[in-house]
């Protein structure tokens, strides 16, 4: 497997009035295809800034970011939007579901820009909901679903475009312990069985433990980067 993500001396500098804020300071890292990586760090460490850059929502001030060999810093806004829609799935702490829209329609949303027929869109959205264990809930609205089920819909929405990269920003932050475990098992399964690269931002040690690699940021730089468990070479047989 080759490198999916290459960050080389990446800086992100914001101006707040007369003050210059260095959110990332010469950060370098490489993430291979198929990895499951947890990014940790205290508030202000640069986690959110890094996720925005990795997700093509922002560009580095200096340095290089390559996604699948493509230099992201040189792309125009419409090209960045195309990469986000085709290659990246996003899962957020707050679910970001449309309240008056069914689970199926929420999952279907990213496909509106694909030029698919409505029937194809619905079939792919239903399949994505099935992968996260929501068969039979397709026509439920977010208010009829638990927090854990709502986050499953959000994961299905992220999966529906068959992305190579899934970015999960505190995906269990609003969930109880049992729901958190269920969501993390789903992410683990998607990484193991589907080969989706997952980058998870979390401040919870037990959540980070699901990943095979842990990167800790401090003051916009990599403080530590360690492999915590072996990556599966093939789909393990359930005992």
C-alpha positions in Angstrom: 0.0 0.0 0.0 1.2 3.5 -0.8 1.0 6.8 1.0 -2.4 8.3 1.1 -1.5 11.5 3.0 1.9 13.3 3.0 2.3 16.5 5.0 5.7 18.1 4.6 6.7 21.1 6.8 3.1 22.3 7.0 2.4 25.6 8.6 -1.0 27.3 9.2 -0.8 30.9 10.3 -3.9 33.0 11.2 -4.0 36.7 11.7 -6.3 37.8 14.6 -6.1 41.6 14.5 -2.4 42.5 14.9 -1.6 39.0 16.4 -0.2 36.2 14.3 -1.4 32.7 15.5 0.7 29.7 14.4 -1.9 26.9 14.6 0.5 24.4 12.8 4.3 24.9 13.0 6.2 22.8 10.5 4.2 19.7 10.9 5.3 16.6 8.9 3.6 13.2 8.8 2.8 10.4 6.4 -0.3 8.1 6.6 -0.5 5.0 4.5 -3.6 3.7 2.7 -5.7 1.5 5.1 -4.3 2.9 8.3 -6.5 3.6 11.4 -5.0 6.7 13.1 -6.0 8.5 16.2 -4.9 12.2 16.6 -4.8 13.5 20.1 -3.8 16.6 21.9 -5.0 19.2 24.3 -7.2 22.2 23.2 -5.1 24.5 21.0 -2.7 21.7 19.9 -3.7 22.1 16.3 -5.9 19.0 15.9 -8.9 20.8 14.3 -6.6 22.8 12.0 -4.9 19.7 10.8 -8.3 17.9 10.2 -9.5 20.9 8.2 -6.4 20.7 6.0 -6.5 16.9 5.6 -10.2 17.2 4.7 -9.4 19.8 2.0 -11.5 22.4 3.9 -8.5 24.6 4.3 -5.0 25.0 2.8 -1.6 25.3 4.5 0.0 28.7 4.7 3.3 27.1 3.9 4.5 23.6 3.2 3.0 20.8 1.2 0.0 18.5 1.6 -0.4 15.7 -0.9 -3.5 13.5 -0.9 -3.2 10.4 -3.1 -0.2 12.1 -4.7 -2.1 15.3 -5.6 -0.7 18.6 -4.3 -3.7 20.1 -2.5 -2.3 23.6 -2.1 -2.4 24.2 -5.8 -6.1 23.3 -6.3 -8.9 25.7 -7.0 -12.1 25.8 -4.7 -14.2 23.7 -7.2 -11.4 21.1 -7.5 -11.2 20.9 -3.7 -14.9 20.4 -3.5 -14.7 17.6 -6.0 -12.0 15.8 -3.9 -14.1 16.2 -0.8 -17.2 14.7 -2.5 -15.3 11.9 -4.2 -12.6 10.8 -1.9 -13.4 12.0 1.7 -16.1 11.1 4.2 -16.7 13.3 7.2 -18.2 12.3 10.6 -18.6 15.0 13.3 -19.4 15.1 17.0 -22.8 16.8 16.4 -24.1 14.4 13.7 -25.2 17.3 11.4 -28.3 15.6 10.2 -31.2 17.4 8.6 -34.0 17.2 11.1 -37.1 17.0 8.8 -35.4 14.4 6.5 -35.5 10.6 6.9 -32.4 8.5 7.6 -32.4 7.4 3.9 -32.6 11.0 2.6 -29.8 12.1 4.9 -27.6 9.3 3.8 -28.5 10.0 0.2 -27.5 13.7 0.3 -23.9 13.4 -1.0 -25.1 11.6 -4.1 -27.2 14.5 -5.4 -24.1 15.8 -7.1 -23.2 12.5 -8.7 -25.6 12.5 -11.6 -27.2 9.2 -10.5 -30.9 8.5 -10.9 -33.1 8.8 -7.8 -33.5 5.0 -7.7 -29.7 4.5 -7.8 -29.2 7.1 -5.1 -31.8 5.4 -2.8 -30.3 2.0 -3.4 -26.8 3.1 -2.5 -28.1 5.1 0.6 -30.0 2.0 1.8 -26.9 -0.2 1.3 -24.8 2.3 3.3 -27.4 2.3 6.1 -27.4 -1.5 6.1 -23.6 -1.5 6.5 -24.0 0.4 9.8 -26.8 -1.8 11.1 -29.8 0.4 10.4 -31.9 -1.9 8.2 -35.6 -1.2 8.8 -34.8 2.4 10.1 -34.5 4.0 6.6 -37.7 6.1 7.0 -37.2 7.2 10.6 -36.4 10.8 11.2 -33.5 11.9 13.5 -35.9 12.7 16.3 -37.1 9.1 16.2 -33.5 7.8 16.6 -31.1 7.5 19.5 -27.9 9.5 19.5 -26.0 6.3 18.6 -28.4 5.6 15.7 -28.1 9.2 14.5 -24.3 8.9 14.4 -24.7 5.7 12.4 -26.8 7.6 9.9 -24.0 10.2 9.7 -21.4 7.4 9.1 -23.7 6.0 6.4 -23.8 9.4 4.8 -20.0 9.6 4.9 -19.7 6.1 3.3 -22.3 6.5 0.5 -19.7 7.9 -1.9 -17.2 5.0 -1.2 -14.5 7.4 0.1 -10.9 6.2 0.5 -10.5 8.4 3.6 -12.9 8.9 6.5 -12.3 11.8 8.9 -14.0 11.5 12.2 -13.9 14.5 14.6 -14.8 13.5 18.1 -17.4 11.1 16.7 -18.3 9.7 20.2 -18.3 13.1 22.0 -22.1 13.3 22.4 -22.7 9.6 23.0 -23.0 7.4 26.1 -20.5 4.6 26.7 -22.4 1.8 25.1 -23.2 3.9 21.9 -19.6 5.0 21.8 -18.4 1.4 21.8 -20.9 0.5 19.0 -19.7 3.4 16.8 -16.1 2.6 17.3 -16.7 -1.0 16.4 -18.3 0.1 13.2 -15.3 2.3 12.4 -13.0 -0.6 13.2 -15.0 -2.9 10.9 -14.9 -0.4 8.0 -11.2 -0.1 8.4 -10.6 -3.8 8.7 -13.1 -5.2 6.1 -13.3 -2.3 3.6 -9.8 -1.0 3.8 -11.0 2.6 4.4 -8.3 4.8 5.9 -9.7 6.3 9.1 -8.3 9.4 10.9 -10.0 10.0 14.2 -9.6 13.1 16.4 -10.4 12.4 20.0 -9.3 13.4 23.5 -10.5 10.1 25.0 -7.8 7.4 25.6 -10.3 4.5 25.4 -11.6 5.7 22.1 -8.1 6.2 20.7 -7.3 2.6 21.7 -9.4 1.4 18.8 -6.8 2.9 16.4 -3.6 1.1 15.4 -1.5 4.3 15.5 -1.6 7.3 17.8 -0.3 10.8 16.9 -0.2 13.4 19.7 0.1 17.0 18.8 1.3 19.9 20.9 1.7 23.5 19.9 1.1 22.7 16.2 3.7 20.0 16.0 3.9 16.2 16.3 4.9 15.5 19.9 4.8 11.7 19.5 3.8 9.2 16.8 3.6 5.5 17.8 2.1 2.3 16.4 -0.1 0.8 19.2 -1.2 -2.4 17.5 -0.5 -4.5 14.4 -2.6 -3.7 11.3 -4.7 -6.6 10.1 -3.3 -8.1 6.9 -6.6 -9.7 6.1 -10.1 -9.8 7.5 -9.9 -11.8 10.7 -12.3 -14.6 11.2 -14.8 -13.9 14.0 -14.5 -16.3 16.9 
